[in-house]
Amino acid sequence: MERVSEAREAMLAGQEAKVSFNDIVIKAVAMALRQHPACNAWWQDDHIRYWNEVHVSMAVAVEEGLITPVIRHADQKTLREIAGESRDLAGRARERRLKPEEYTGGTFSVSNLGMLDIDEFTAIINPPEAGILAVGRIAEKPVAHEGMVALRRRMRLTMSCDHRVIDGATGAQFLKTLKGMLENPLALVW
């Protein structure tokens, strides 16, 4: 997460809009789903429904548990648009002011517990969606870097898949693409 952290710091310098790491993950997920349409799907009764649109649900904690507001067409939005929309949706979710169409119809979910100092976890799929990404905290870890041991920022991602729709190999290819985008955030703007 070194390059993402550096890119975020550069974006925040002099900007009114605050872009969170979760906003960046949502954008990267949306772009990866565009490249892996087999992961952008629902299981419905006895068949798979593949979506042309990418609607990313984001888990938001509320008093009663969790709700998943949806950022529609997330693959077509800028980071600034995603940041503004995610803040607005999360705030209204906590105030119980979301309309049903604002928390239904997602095609894939993101659940982030990094802000609670959780390294990694397994998220539960939000039916009828077939996949969810669990995002852990960003932490400095000693790793090999340029032939030496150095502290580098790392983040763990875990994907849960409904294997009726997304098998392990398909999910792994999606994660590989997502990892590449997060390791090279310029991929999110090309």
Order of alpha helices (4+ residues) and beta strands (2+ residues): alpha-alpha-beta-beta-beta-beta-beta-beta-alpha-beta-beta-beta-alpha
